[in-house]
Each structure stands twice: as C-alpha cells, then as structure tokens.
Amino acid sequence: MLPVLASLDLLSDDLKSLGQVPFWAGAELQAPLVSYAIAAFVVAVLALCKFSPPVPGWLSVEKLVYRPLFTAASGPFKQKERTNLAFDTVIVGIILAAVLAILLWQ
C-alpha cells in the first residue's frame, strides 16, 4: 500500500480491499487501448487521404489559451517608460528604507 493512504481516514479493511483492485490488469487496460487503436487508425487513414478538417481561426488553441496566458505573464516584465516622479520616489524610498533596516539590524 502507498504510505499516503495511511494518512487518510480509512479503515484497515478498506486498505486491504483497495489492494485487491486490479488497476493494471489486462482487462482494465484493454478498453482504452482498443479506443486508442481505433483513433490511430482513423487518423492514419485521414492523413493518407490528405484530409485536413476545416477548423475556424477563432478556435485556435494558440489564440484562445497560449497567447492570452503569455501576454498576461509577460505584462509585468515589459519595458515601460515611466515618467511618474512619485512612483520613482516611492521605489527609491523603499530601497533606502530596506538598506537602512539592514544596517541598523547589524
């Protein structure tokens, strides 16, 4: 049994019966393998026929997921021209306060 299962609120009989479940037996793995084989066969036939399904541009995974995530993640790291003197003053004040705190701490 997995040690993590001991931390769960399970009875010892539950753990023993869980060990009897054949997760990796051939019968349990056969159904997904048959599905994957059928899908691979269909994809191979479509590739041989040079079939390209018409997919609308708005359904692109790059446009729906990757590009918005990249834009959101890279937003704080973009170089922006800051002309706000108050923002710069606050940043310099924080740095000076941190240096002063370090020097006084010693």
Steps between C-alpha positions, in 0.01 A plus 500: 500500500603857447613679816281799412189283538585447866446874562144481367213412726456145368443180688759227471245278321453776244873508432512123465211497253657787307809286451284237329378736225681401178580845360770374262342173393467430129121519496502851650762622256347334195205740457709819480754330274223397259374860493849634437555247220175600329591869529852437363354308206255779417773765524731292278229455235421872507869585472541267200203668333658839579181605674523819698189577704378858466572664833390861547772747591325608818524141629879509501648380830780750459258792473270371774752381760871546430508859374281644782701310763829620353374857479378492860820341628736730309308818580690591818836440328447730203719807486285804554609859500416636841479874535312495828728663755287388794540133400878538475510678835309217667732236352813689610347549845432127535854413396650754742276377783607140433871596499454701821317211667779259403768734631317563827424131549871415523 
